[in-house]
Structure formats: structure tokens, C-alpha cells
Amino acid sequence: MVVIEAKKSYDTLTRACSQQLILDDDYEGEGVEVGDGVLIFPKSNFTVPYTGKLVPVYNKYYHSPKNKIMRFARNNGEVPFSYKFDKQYIQPV
């Protein structure tokens, strides 16, 4: 995962900066695990300190222009399939 930010310092961002971590084991060649104050990327063998709030996402719905609905969920919506995070709280290494 690479986070690119145009500002030299991202500790004072004022716009919405929510991102989403997909928890599939091999999503785009990597997995992610949530630890205590850290995001863990096991296949790449690195961790990223994170002090912000993580919001679990159990269900996500997309609506097509013809009103077809796509639902994303894991284990029938009982286990989060992703976490929303705020990149403002990713700590520099």
C-alpha cells in the first residue's frame, strides 16, 4: 500500500480523508490485519502505526443507474469485510 499526499505535512488535513481497508486475504496481492495501534500487511512484511478510529463495515451497497443493487459482505454480514480509516492518523515511520 502506498499513501501519496500532495501536502508536505498531513497532520493538519481539514478535508474528509476516509479510506477503506479490504480484509480479503489476497485483495490486490496483499492482506491487512488490524492490531493494537498498528495496521499489519503480512505479505509485504511491514506495519504502519495508526492511532485513529477504525469503523468496521459489515455491508456495503452499490446502486447501478438501472437500480440494480450490489451488496458486499462477508459471512452474511456478521464479520466486517473492511474497515474505514482516516489517513490523517497514520503515523510517520
Backbone as a ProteinNet text record, in pm:
[ID]
protein_1_A
[PRIMARY]
MVVIEAKKSYDTLTRACSQQLILDDDYEGEGVEVGDGVLIFPKSNFTVPYTGKLVPVYNKYYHSPKNKIMRFARNNGEVPFSYKFDKQYIQPV
[TERTIARY]
84.1	0	88.6	55.1	128.3	28.7	59.4	-24	50.9	-10.5	52.4	-30.2	35.1	-32.3	45.1	-26.5	36.9	98	42.8	95	219.3	310.1	431.9	400.1	300.1	261.6	114.3	82.2	-57.4	-120.2	-55.7	-111.8	-216.5	-238.3	-337.9	-437.7	-468	-564.7	-702.8	-774.4	-906.8	-1018.8	-986.5	-1090.3	-1113.1	-1222.2	-1251.1	-1144.2	-1091.8	-981.4	-1007.1	-1128.8	-1160.3	-1120.1	-1057.6	-1019.2	-1076.3	-1060	-1114.6	-1010.5	-995.2	-907.2	-993	-970.9	-1044.1	-973.5	-1048.3	-990.3	-974.9	-998.7	-976.3	-828.7	-801.6	-664.4	-571.8	-624.8	-536.9	-593.9	-649.3	-703.2	-588	-581	-474.7	-335.6	-324.3	-194.4	-148.4	-233.5	-193	-312.3	-286.4	-389	-361.8	-454.4	-432	-493.8	-423.6	-472.4	-469.1	-562.2	-570.2	-516.5	-409.5	-352.4	-378.2	-323	-339.5	-252.2	-311.7	-237.7	-152.2	-182.3	-99.2	-182.7	-150.1	-205.4	-94.8	-125.7	-25.4	-52	51.5	44.6	136.9	82	165.8	246.5	191.2	265	382.6	366.2	475.2	567.8	527.3	606.7	636.5	531	551	426.2	446.7	337.9	336.4	219.2	202.9	135.5	200	134.2	7.8	-101.1	-227.6	-296.7	-330.3	-389.6	-534.8	-590.6	-727.9	-831.4	-954.8	-1067.3	-1079	-1109.5	-1139.3	-1288	-1358.2	-1501.8	-1524.5	-1573.6	-1597.8	-1713.5	-1698.3	-1802.6	-1849.9	-1976.3	-2031.7	-2104.4	-2165.5	-2239.2	-2214.8	-2200.2	-2186	-2269.8	-2346.1	-2436.2	-2401.7	-2405.7	-2389.5	-2516.5	-2560.5	-2678.6	-2636.7	-2679	-2647.1	-2745.8	-2715	-2809.8	-2947.4	-2952.5	-3081.1	-3137.5	-3088.1	-3133.8	-3110	-3007.5	-2965	-2879.7	-2890.7	-2819.3	-2713.2	-2591	-2482.3	-2450.9	-2443.7	-2413.3	-2278.8	-2193.8	-2066.2	-2074.6	-2042.5	-2046.3	-1964.3	-1930.2	-1859.5	-1941.9	-1946.2	-2017.1	-2155.6	-2229.4	-2365.6	-2373.3	-2270.6	-2273.9	-2244.6	-2198.5	-2169.3	-2025.3	-1936.6	-1795.1	-1763.5	-1690	-1660.2	-1577	-1610.3	-1530.1	-1428.1	-1442	-1343.7	-1352.1	-1253.8	-1254.9	-1234	-1311.9	-1288.4	-1185.4	-1090.5	-990.4	-967.2	-908.1	-880.1	-729.5	-685.4	-541.7	-468.3	-541	-477.9	-407.9	-452.8	-397.2	-291.7	-251.7	-138.8	-13.2	63.3	181.8	303.4	384.5	508.4	601.8	671.3	763.1	902.8
-116.8	0	123.2	218.2	343.4	455.9	544.5	662.2	782	851.6	969.2	1090.4	1191	1313.6	1431.5	1527.4	1642.9	1738.7	1742.7	1832.8	1774.2	1862.3	1815.7	1755.6	1809.9	1758.7	1721.9	1600.4	1559.1	1554.8	1616.3	1614.5	1722.6	1810	1915.9	1916.8	1802	1796.3	1835	1912.7	1957.3	1898.4	1830.9	1770.7	1625.8	1568.6	1428.9	1340.6	1249.9	1164.9	1019.2	979.1	841.7	749	640.4	536.4	405.8	301.9	173.2	64.3	-19.6	-135.9	-258.9	-327.8	-450.5	-565.7	-650.1	-754.4	-889	-897.7	-1024.2	-1062	-1190.5	-1238	-1200.1	-1189.7	-1161.7	-1049.2	-946.5	-833.6	-754.3	-752.6	-685.5	-730.6	-861.1	-918.8	-899.4	-847.8	-823.6	-844.5	-870.4	-876.7	-766.4	-744.5	-646.4	-699.8	-678.6	-716.1	-591	-583.4	-469.1	-511.9	-445.3	-474	-358	-363.5	-257.8	-138.6	-36.2	83.1	65.3	-38.9	-66.7	-137.6	-108.8	-181.4	-273.7	-400.4	-500.8	-552.9	-550	-601.8	-723.5	-845	-962.9	-1007.6	-997.9	-1045.4	-955.1	-825	-729.6	-718	-775.6	-776.7	-636.8	-552.7	-423.5	-383.6	-290.6	-238.9	-87.3	-30.6	114.1	154.9	240.6	288.5	367.8	341.2	409.6	435	561.1	598.1	643.3	642.3	690	581.7	620.8	530	440.3	315.2	221.6	187.9	203.8	176.7	50.7	-55.6	-177.5	-159.5	-215.5	-212	-355.9	-379.6	-513.5	-537.2	-433.6	-440.6	-312.3	-324.8	-206.3	-230.9	-129.9	-144	-42.9	-88.4	-2.1	-13	100	102.8	141.8	62.4	92	196.1	255	350.7	288.9	156.8	89.6	31.1	81.2	44.9	-101.5	-162.2	-294	-271.4	-359.1	-342.3	-449.7	-407.1	-499.2	-486.2	-598	-598.4	-665.9	-601	-657.9	-688.6	-813.4	-855.7	-982.5	-1015.3	-1138.8	-1216	-1347.1	-1432.1	-1377.2	-1342.7	-1293	-1164.5	-1084.1	-955.6	-961.8	-1076.8	-1090.4	-1054.6	-1057	-1025.6	-907.5	-805.3	-692.7	-735.9	-681.3	-711.3	-601.4	-490.5	-383.1	-293.9	-205.5	-102.4	31.6	129.5	266.7	325.2	400	464.7	605.3	687.1	826.6	841.1	868	870	980.4	1072.7	1177.7	1117.2	997.4	937.2	831	814.2	726.2	798.5	733.9	797.4	779.8	885.5	870.8	769.2	696.3	593.7	649.9
0	0	0	-81.2	-86.8	-65.2	27.3	50.6	-4.7	-98.9	-158.6	-120.1	-67.8	-26.9	-84	-140.8	-203.1	-100.2	19.6	122	187.1	228.5	295.8	432.4	500.3	631.4	626.3	660.4	656.7	796.2	893.9	1028.5	1050.8	953.7	969.1	853.7	797.4	688.3	738.6	661.2	703.3	618.8	512.4	429	473.6	423.6	455.7	394.4	473.3	426.9	458.4	459	491.7	377.9	413.2	319.7	371.6	293.9	332.9	314.6	415.3	407.3	384.5	273	243.6	315.5	383.9	467.2	398.3	267.6	197.4	206.8	216.5	234.4	120.2	0	-114.2	-201.4	-140	-215.7	-276	-407	-481.7	-435.2	-403.4	-370.3	-227.4	-140.5	-1	89.5	212.7	314.5	415	503.8	610.1	738	846.6	978.3	1064.9	1156.9	1246.6	1381.7	1426.6	1557	1651.6	1769.2	1868.9	1829.8	1769	1729.7	1605.3	1526.1	1409.4	1301.7	1176	1061.4	1011.9	993.5	959.3	818.1	734.9	598.9	592.7	617.1	637.8	515.9	395.7	278.2	244.9	268	243.3	362.5	475.9	597.9	650.9	660.1	723	801	893.1	974.1	964.2	988.8	985.8	1117.1	1197	1318.9	1284.1	1355.9	1330.6	1462.8	1490.3	1619.1	1608.1	1488.8	1470.2	1492.4	1471	1487.2	1363.9	1384.9	1277.4	1285.2	1175.1	1171.8	1088.6	1151.5	1075.2	977.3	857.4	755	734.8	765.4	755.8	623.7	570.9	446.3	368.9	239.4	155.1	30.7	-7.1	-120.1	-228	-351.9	-468	-551.4	-605.9	-691.3	-832.1	-929.2	-1068.5	-1122.3	-1237.9	-1298	-1325.4	-1344	-1366.8	-1237.2	-1126.1	-992.4	-955.7	-1010.3	-964.2	-840	-744.7	-618.3	-604.6	-573.8	-543.9	-395.6	-327.8	-184.7	-162.5	-84	-44	104.4	140.2	280.2	293	415.8	448.5	548.5	532.8	628.8	662.7	556.4	570.7	654.2	651.7	720.8	869.2	918.8	1061.4	1095.4	996.1	1014.3	922.8	969.6	880.4	760.2	643.1	524.3	499.7	570	558.2	681.4	691.8	795	727.5	768.5	725.9	821.3	765.6	849.6	798.8	880	846.8	828.8	706.7	679.9	754.3	813.2	893.8	1016.7	1059.5	1180.3	1153.7	1027.5	1000.3	1043.3	1126	1183	1092.3	1078.3	1000.1	1065.8	983.9	1036.6	1044.2
[MASK]
+++++++++++++++++++++++++++++++++++++++++++++++++++++++++++++++++++++++++++++++++++++++++++++

